[in-house]
Amino acid sequence: MLSGSKGSGRMSKAPFILGPFLPYSSHLRANNPPCSLFLAIHREWFLQSSNNKIAFHQPMDNNTQALVLLIKRQVLQMRQLRQFQWSLPEGTSGESTTMPSVTSPEVQQAILDQIFYDPVVQKHPPSPIYQHSFAKKLISMIESEGVHDVSDDLFEVFTDLMMTTPKRPEDGGPPLKPCFKSYSLDRSCSKVVTVMEEQTTISAGTTGLRTWEASYWLAEHFIAHPELLAGKNVVDVGCGVGFLGIACALLGAKKVALTDGNHDVLAMVQQNIAYNKVPCPTAASLLDWESFTDEQIAALEAQVLILSDLTYDPTNIVPLVSVLKALLVQGVDAYMSSAIRNPQTFVDFFKSIRKECVGVQIDEVPLKDTEHLFFFDEETVQTVKVFHLHFP
């Protein structure tokens, strides 16, 4: 909990900082929901003011910067705070002999600079509820430790969020809305996939409006082996919100087609493509597994197929195998990741694919040496497998 003495002292600053916000309210109101308008105005004032009180401070040592980037990657992905990693892994080496602490003034300031005040991050920020929970947890850790003070600027950000963030649904607030999540394809956050996705498992009658963890494994495989995509036409079969296909575009594909049979999913995918500066032609395309045409298949010009978490439903097997039979021909490679929720469904899928695609070779991709850049639910980690399907 926040201490009363610190809170009362800092709250008195709010009337002072409200003044500079007001000139920006009209043009920001149209582009920000009410719950985040106050913080958006705060950010606008901060970014445009010629007398910013927070500037980029002296360079940090490698370990401190590594910690800040670790925290940033988790925040961008909206990792659950109960699983959050607040310190560098043991054994981390660097130029400093001491391990940095997330509670130190230097790290507090860096979190502000690189997350809350970063115009790139705040263009597509995590949900206000998540930002509020993160700031509250960080302040609680600082105060519980009792070694350093909570910075005035961090407390002001928290106060803004506290004033503007809606309640959680379980506390009587409105239903959760789609929000931005950003997935860094490297440890420096220099190559990031940003997508708008639902925060619930099922929305609009589909599970395709959120990113599923099996796609993280396949993305990490391509990050480790970009030659599998380089200069090739990639077709994402059952693309969901588009994370994996957009990642392939950033990792060197020649062209990417993100396909799905759900119109609501494709509408969100089209938006998500626009949120990212993809370096190759990338488009959303309708592909109904039960009513596709030869012309549709030919137009995709597939060289690499990517599939993630499509075998969870037994009723998907027949139509999925049907479209794979049309796409997976000699010279085409298919990479598939899936969490094994129902082992029998998985067995049935491979039995069907071998029957329909006579001669297809199915190789399991070893994952034990994969470097993890994304953050997983611990239970899911134990069940994900990646396969390479191809004709020898």
Secondary structure, 3 states (H helix, E strand, C coil): CCCHHHHHHHHCCHHHHHHHHHHHHHHHHCCCCHHHHHHHHHHHHHHHCCCCCCCCCCCCCHHHHHHHHHHHHHHHHCCCHHHCCCCCCCCCCCCCCCCCCCCCHHHHHHHHHHHHCCHHHHHCCCCHHHHHHHHHHHHHHHHHHCCCCCCHHHHHHHHHHHHHCCCCHHHCCCCCCCEEEEEECCCCCCCEEEEEECCCCCECCECCCCCCCHHHHHHHHHHHCHHHCCCCEEEEECCCCCHHHHHHHHCCCCEEEEEECCHHHHHHHHHHHHHCCCCCCEEEEECCCCCCCHHHHHHHCCCEEEEECCCCCHHHHHHHHHHHHHHCCCCCEEEEEEECCCHHHHHHHHHHHHHHCCCCEEEECCCCCCCCCCCCCHHHHCCEEEEEEECC
